[in-house]
Structures are given as structure tokens and as C-alpha cells.
Amino acid sequence: MLYKDIKAKSVEELQTLVVDLKAELWTLRFKNATGSLDQTHKINEIRKDIAKILTALNEKGAN
């Protein structure tokens, strides 16, 4: 996910997106622990996306 796309979204959209990504990250971690995850790089991608979104929220002052 590109940072410019993230910055264009509203605070409510970003907060919803963070919740969705955290749920997806939990699911991927569970699959990785059980050995059924083929694309392990997805975990790092989602972690970075969450960090980008939280940075954008911080810039917008929506703690």
C-alpha cells in the first residue's frame, strides 16, 4: 500500500483499516504457527502497512 494513498483517506477509514489489518495479521500468524502459510512475506507487508497507517493517523492528530 502506497503512503500517498493512505494519506488521502479519512481518519475513520484509516482506523477501520487498522482494525482489519490487525485481524488479518493475527490470522496469518496463526497459520504460520501451524505451518499452513505459504506466503510468509505477507506478515511483514501487513506489519509495514499498519505502521504506515498509524504514522498517517499520528500526522493527522487522530490518536
C-alpha positions in Angstrom: 0.0 0.0 0.0 1.4 3.3 -1.0 1.8 6.1 1.6 0.2 8.7 -0.7 -2.9 6.5 -0.9 -3.0 6.2 2.8 -2.7 9.9 3.4 -5.7 10.5 1.0 -8.0 8.5 3.2 -10.1 9.9 6.1 -9.3 9.2 9.7 -12.3 6.9 10.1 -11.3 4.9 7.0 -7.8 4.6 8.4 -9.0 3.4 11.8 -11.2 0.8 10.2 -8.3 -0.3 8.0 -6.0 -0.7 11.0 -8.5 -3.0 12.7 -9.0 -5.1 9.6 -5.2 -5.4 9.0 -4.6 -6.4 12.7 -7.2 -9.1 12.4 -5.6 -10.4 9.1 -2.2 -10.3 10.7 -3.4 -12.4 13.6 -4.9 -14.9 11.2 -1.6 -15.1 9.2 0.4 -15.5 12.4 -1.8 -18.4 13.4 -1.5 -20.0 10.0 2.3 -19.6 10.1 2.5 -21.2 13.6 0.5 -24.2 12.3 2.7 -24.5 9.2 -0.1 -23.8 6.7 1.1 -20.4 5.5 2.9 -20.5 2.1 3.4 -16.7 1.6 5.2 -15.8 4.8 6.3 -12.4 3.4 2.6 -11.3 3.8 3.2 -10.9 7.6 5.9 -8.3 7.1 3.9 -6.5 4.4 0.9 -6.2 6.7 3.1 -5.1 9.6 4.6 -2.3 7.5 1.2 -1.3 6.2 -0.1 -1.0 9.8 2.9 1.2 10.7 2.3 3.5 7.7 -1.3 3.9 8.6 -0.5 4.6 12.3 2.1 7.2 11.1 -0.6 8.9 8.9 -3.0 8.9 11.8 -0.4 10.5 14.0 0.3 13.2 11.5 -3.4 13.9 11.3 -3.6 14.2 15.0 -6.1 11.4 15.4 -4.6 9.5 18.3 
